[in-house]
């Protein structure tokens, strides 16, 4: 997302051709994105996804700070605010960065908290229906997998207004404040570490598409990475059993903390 701000009394740019302030910033952002995604012999310099901006693809590619605040106060969907828990201010003038970070924190802490758990559960049910996991090795989409860990953490952040730089720090903060039990925090942090490590090694060895089953050629590497992460398993059966137990614990935490998943 790209957010801009300007003094209230400034309504247009000054130069060879005067433009309304909003139009000037939108043109500047289009030029910035074009430069960022310019292709060379090896492809685009960076790939950026602008679809998560406020009001989606139909909205402006850049929004003013007051519009950003107003949108998340009145019109933002729960899933947008959940995604906002991962937002980081990465560039901009120092004073604007501080104000944008404060606006993000305000958006996370605001909203209709009575709907958060219901909306999060409904979204998870819809994902399971429309994007079913390829196999138990589909770390992101499987029942009790990474998506459910992130849904739990993000929903709790919205409920209790916790802002942090990482999922693990957010969960630890929630536990320190007494918003969730220490055992739940430990489970979420352990699951996040395990699922991310497994997803990384599978992508590095097999590519982006999750496998239906692990081949003998990659199993030793996967076992070594899992053992380094704290998942002790000597063979495929032991690994599968350990991961299934972890997934069941995450699903139980989802049901207990967020809501029942009816598919």
Steps between C-alpha positions, in 0.01 A plus 500: 500500500614853433378783718561870451426817692513871431398822679124560494539838332695348208246380243708474184855469371698786353702462182463497125153352551310530823334180619267424792710371789343151492561466127863611535569236764322225303707580190816501708412162649427349157845613388655356817330161456599493131863560594487244779360228274704585187620188320852419397649185352431310824148628554350777716723671755237447772150355489251704699138416581279807520172309546491535879475876489187657652192456276684236294571502128218743431641763733789743451851359498596746775287652775534802720567439868159642606326272247694200631394577858137557402481183291624275778277674754179455298525268201786249531419129502631283780736317261653835398567589861643151561736555207590838647652329804788412265539854366840664543594858416807446283574842348401864516577826677556434873201703622266338251628154591414564865150618409436206268619252765261663747216474247571129451493443877173693521347287223605176669358611835175636352213342315206291619658249735177303538533378140869416490483135605189430290655659191832320547329163538284561192809591297680183606198286407484668160871441438465130584211478253652702216872428552523149648848374589683291241617257768613489860826654373312811391638679803318826439147376423469173693274474802695626799769640273666838460185683392322400819798605713496841330121532524513434873777753559350769276151460647639529851695809399180663377305396809759630745660777296851353499746639244838340438760436234465120488238236572714341770559829679130584478402170658762537772375851574140378525610235750702750707194726520280210608283511189572134420638208698871435496441147372309636200778746426760223519298284261454778243867598508610136468255436216604817318866401521429142388269579210724776366808279513320214327353727235841652430681169458224359278507806276878497477517131411178444303378840381196707588234232450446280808576130441244224532762292678866536592747314283794306637737752342380796709403322821847513663520876444151555637572287807824689567327838480213382719741360759684833506161669560429273796277243328670170577417234240708213366290407198203606291241330719631663816512840331147465367372398844672792675374755249146360514501538878616860465229573241233356729621719786487811278149413381386449859645841590319658204168353614560603860626855433324594175210271417375165373593415141206330332576366153 
